[in-house]
Amino acid sequence: MKSGHQLSLFYAFMAAVLFGGCAPVAKVLLENISPAILAAYLYMGSGIGLYLYLLICRLAGKKRHVKEAALKREDYPWVIAVTVFGGVLAPVTLMFSLDATPAATAALLLNFESVATTMVAVFLFREAVGKRIWAALGLITFSCILLSYDPESAFGFSLATFGILLACTFWACDNNFSRVISSKDPIPIVAAKGVLAGIISFMIAIAIGEPMPGTTDIVAALVFGFLSYGGLTSVLFLLALRGIGTSRTGALLAVSPFFGVAGSFLLFTEIPGQMFYISLPVMAAGAYLLLTEKHSHPHTHCAEIHEHRHRHDDLHHDHEHSPDDPPLSPSGDHSHLHEHGKLCHDHHHTPDIHHRHEHK
């Protein structure tokens, strides 16, 4: 169980590293590409790249259904929901907001996604969080307020920074909707999301009259989209979701802005304002509290039947196998319909697909 948990943490951390570069690199691309067109090519790149990977797997004779559970008809509404919120509304809003926001400030503001993700997970999906996480969310929110302050604005706050916070809220909805289908094969999900979101954003760009960029800029956007805006980042995020739950995976994204800030200082000569340096340690304190949170108590697993990728050394999968079940992969896991009996025990856990129980 420990190795699986650590692997989920690694997936979440790598997603944070890749996502951290989204603000500074997108700001560079915005110099030659209009916002909606850029959002379209970023997500188109993620979808095309993953579909090419699936094609290579098929040509190589690799059967993904042996290791991963396939999507079913009842999953399609959730795929549409994550496409609209995470693939269209969030990136389009962010691209327009980045134009008027320093890259380093934007990178830190993206930390609000962890706050919004946890809030949606708690109030909509009833995930349990303790005082430590509430304190962390308070620090991050306060830091975002400091970063949004603009004495020259009519209302004292920058409209562009509020646009970034709104984009984070859209991604928070995407993260929580993804929770429902996190047990399914993540690559077809992210591939479909990328292509559909790219087409919708492209239609929006054409409708508002944005010009087409050059070939070199298009290729750069497609490649970066595959790496950061969807693509590998979303696959890693979904793999982490199934292992440590929405709020903890969202919490680990709290480290992503620090990679973004580092990238911003490397790519730009612009110097952030005083509020940036005041808010940075506040944000860091909140991220530390999120990353070091632990959760343990006696809990009960109700009997259930479901299908997902699993191992047999995690204290939860000790079921029998039939001759029709696929064999274990070299890494020790496989996917098939299986049954869990009622189980009561006590151990450190996170709100993964087996620990979404009620709390007092």
ABEGO torsion letter per residue (X at the ends): XAAAAAAAAAAAAAAAAAAAAAAAAAAAAAAABBAAAAAAAAAAAAAAAAAAAAAAAAAAGBBAAAABBBBBAAAAAAAAAAAAAAAAAAAAAAAAAAAABBAAAAAAAAAAAAAAAAAAAAAAAGBBBBAAAAAAAAAAAAAAAAAABBAABAAGBBAAAAAAAAAAAAAAAAAAAAAAAAABBAAAAAAAAAAAAAAAAAAAAAAAGBBBBBAAAAAAAAAAAAAABEEAAAAAAAAAAAAAEAAAAAAAAAAAAAAAAAAAAAABABBBBAAAAAAAAAAAAAAAAAAABBBBBBBBBBBBBBBBBBBAAAGABABBBBAABBBBBAAGBBBBBBBBBBBBBBBBBBBBAABABBBX
